[in-house]
Amino acid sequence: MFRAAAIVFILSILLTTVASPTSTGANHEQGQPEHIFEGYVSLNREKLNDGFVRVTVGPGYGLQPPVQEVALEDIRQGRYEIGVVDPTDGKYSNVMLRFSVTYEGREYQRPRDVRLEPGKFTELNFDIEDWKWSRAQPQQVGEPSRGNGGMTDSQKAKLEMERERMEREDEERREMDRERMEMEEEMRREQMEMERERMEREDEERREMDRERMEMEEEMRREQLEMERERMEQDAEMRREQMAMSQQRMGRGEPGIQPVMNESPKSGPSRGLFSNRKAGEATSGIDNIMDPTTLTIIGIALTVLTTGMTLFKGN
């Protein structure tokens, strides 16, 4: 009898011990219901087969840190399913959730928040084409994801691969930037060399044009002097011919100017106002100057002097 009572007592203790964790877990799950979100994720209407959906809660709820991650799930075949537990334990009735999608090293931020309603199921589809994005900060391997009891091994492996891929992309980007800077520097040097050669060619062409212009001006001055000399020689020749003809008329005794009105006619060569005097009269200094030969010589001298002064001013 005593032995039977002892066996029953031990069995009751064992049953109580086994049932306690189950009861505690059930009560915990009933006290913290999740808000389930499910839907597809696409970019330019193409479903994503990789990446993560991340849920955070912004500041203003007394959490530490102020912006806290509450859920993280993989994207599988263009779809996701994620459960979110109230991080404030019911202290706030209007908790707003922020969704973001991490894909190929970029974190796309959804422009609108969603209200947390524990125990509710919401279908929420994402097309991240027009979302603002920034460089993703991959979560360190081993850091637990809040709200889902930590990351799985698959999530850890994907995060590690994402980190390595981002490091490779950063290294490739730095290498491309370095090559681009070297190419730009080489192009600047080539442009400077081409500009220098162009300026040298323009200077040489300008000097050649100035030399040709000076030669043309010199040639034109020589031609003008030659034409002026020929004109002066022709004028001198014409004056000599006129003087010869005048002397011939005087030697033949041809009549000069006919008398006007009642004046008596006079014979012999015509006489000017200053140049010719009557026969036997002495000539004065002004008569010698007004002589045609003297005037011709004076005109030639003045022409040569004027031409010389013009050439001197031009040089």
Secondary structure, 3 states (H helix, E strand, C coil): CHHHHHHHHHHHHHHHHHHHHHHHHHHHHHHCCEEEEEEEEEECCEECCCCEEEEEECCCCCCCCCCEEEEEEECECCEEEEEEECCCCCCCCCCEEEEEEEECCEEEECCCCEECCCCCEEECCEEHHHCEEEECCCCCCCCCCCCCCCCCHHHHHHHHHHHHHHHHHHHHHHHHHHHHHHHHHHHHHHHHHHHHHHHHHHHHHHHHHHHHHHHHHHHHHHHHHHHHHHHHHHHHHHHHHHHHHHHHHHHHCCCCCCCCCCCCCCCCCCCCCCCCCCCCCCCCHHHHHCCHHHHHHHHHHHHHHHHHHHHHHHC
